[in-house]
């Protein structure tokens, strides 16, 4: 019996990098590979809690990004990068991977460079509509660049394949169900956002929902991710109004929540938007203004263009009355919600994990 081959999957920093990498891990294990998953301290516990398998090894690598106008912190970052290079060398010698996947973020740089030095094939995946700094730097070393969105900004400079975004099978299964808002049924709204998004949703979006006319408040139900420090405030705010609600510090079962909701109010990271498209859920997107290269707005503009979602900019959040009217015009226009769901499903790409595995098999078999 042949030894099972090892494959590196490298991704960290945010759940947006880690979750698709975890889903790809599941698919690779089905094809009889061992997965060596390399992440950083920020995502180590997240990955550990979300996936375990006898053919899955989780490793933590040192490293962090570069800071603007902070020489001292950047000196520390360079020292950590050199240590990450040493760690990557040790990992390659020990596990002898036959291929490396990079899912973006600064944590991928050292392992991918070392993979190139050892002539290990490299596949990079870019989730956003603009190539991230790490992937932009590593592009020259990669055998293949794959993307979630159908095109990249400045795409004339890059050669890539559109494969979509690996998401959980439970979310892909939602796409097979009909989107439906029954007469007299509450409109279920899922509100997410991560650490920065949860603050905005609690202090601005929630306030706007709570000044809807009372007869409309009674027609919605909310499941909202909320930070601990905002929990009591938001609970009191909703209790004082006629809105049915449930608050969660962390939404454990996203597939179940997506299946439940009719509309999502969220940030516009690539992973979130991929899940929205595949599940066929209309979205109100609030792009994070300080995202690198303004990639969240660029992501959101693609969904807005295809008719799968609407954008509310952070600047629009400051006028509470105007914000309420805009939310009202979207939430209670059921025909528009149906149209957005239809456009989302038409634009979604299923089976992305399998496409990435097949690409790896082609490279390993000398076909690519």
C-alpha positions, 0 to 999 in steps of 0.5 A: 500500500502506497504512503498517503501524501501530505499537502500543505494548506496555509491560511490565517489571520481571519475566518475568511481565510480559514473557513474555505481552507478547512472545507478544502481540507475535508475534500482533500482527505476524501481523496486520500491525502493527509492535510498539514494545515498551517495557520497563526495564533489568531486562527489556531483555536478557531481551526482546532475547534472547527475541524478534527480528523486523523488525516489532519495535522494543525500547526502554528507559525509565527508572523504578523503584518507590516505596520505603517510608520512604526519602525520598531514594530516592523523590526519585530515583524521582520524577526518573526518572518525570519523565524517563520522561514525557519519553521517552514523549512522544518515543516517541509523537511518533516512532512515532505508535502507534494503541493501547497495551497495558500489562502491569503494573508501575511502568514502564507508568505514564508511557507509558500516561499520555502515551498518554491525553494523546494520545488513544491507546486503552489496553488494560490486562492484569492477570495476578494475581487482585488488581489491581496498583498500576500497573493500579489507578492507570491503570484510570481512563485505560484503554479496557479492562481484561482479566484472566487469572483469572476474577475480581478481588478487589474486582471490584465496583469494576472492569469487565473482560473475562476473556481468559486469559494469552498463552503460547507456542504450544508450551505451548498444544500440550501441552494437546492431549496426554494426561497420562499416568504409565506404570506403572513410569515415574519421576515427573518433577518440575520445580522452578522459582522465580525468584531467591527461589524457587530459594533456597527450593527448594534449601535446603528442598524439596530437603532434604525430598525427600532424606529420602524413604524410599530406595525412593521416592527411586528413583521420582522424577526431578528437573529443577531451576532453581538459583542459581549459589551453590546449585549445588554444594550441591544437586549434592552433596545429590542425589548422596548420595541415590538421586534422578535429577536435572538442575540448570540455572541457567536453564531455556532450554526451558520448553515442553519441560520442561513436556511432560516433567514430571508435576508442578511445584513452583513459586512462584505468579506469574500467568505460571507458573500460566497455563503450568501450567494450559494444559499441564495440569500439577499444581502444588505452589505455594509462594507468596512471602509478601512478594509485593505485596498477597500476590497469590501466595497469592491466585493459588494459592488459586484453583488450590487451589479448582478442584483444579488444585494444592496449596499449601505455605506458607512457614511449612510449610517449616521443619518438614522431616519434616512437609514430607517427608510432605506432599510424599510424599502429593502426589507418589505419589498418581497418581490425585490427579495425574490429577485435578489435570491434568484440572481444570487443563485444564478451567480453562485458557483458550486463544487469549488472544493472539488475544483481545487482538488482536481486542479491539484491532481492535474498538477501532480499528474503533470497535466497543468 
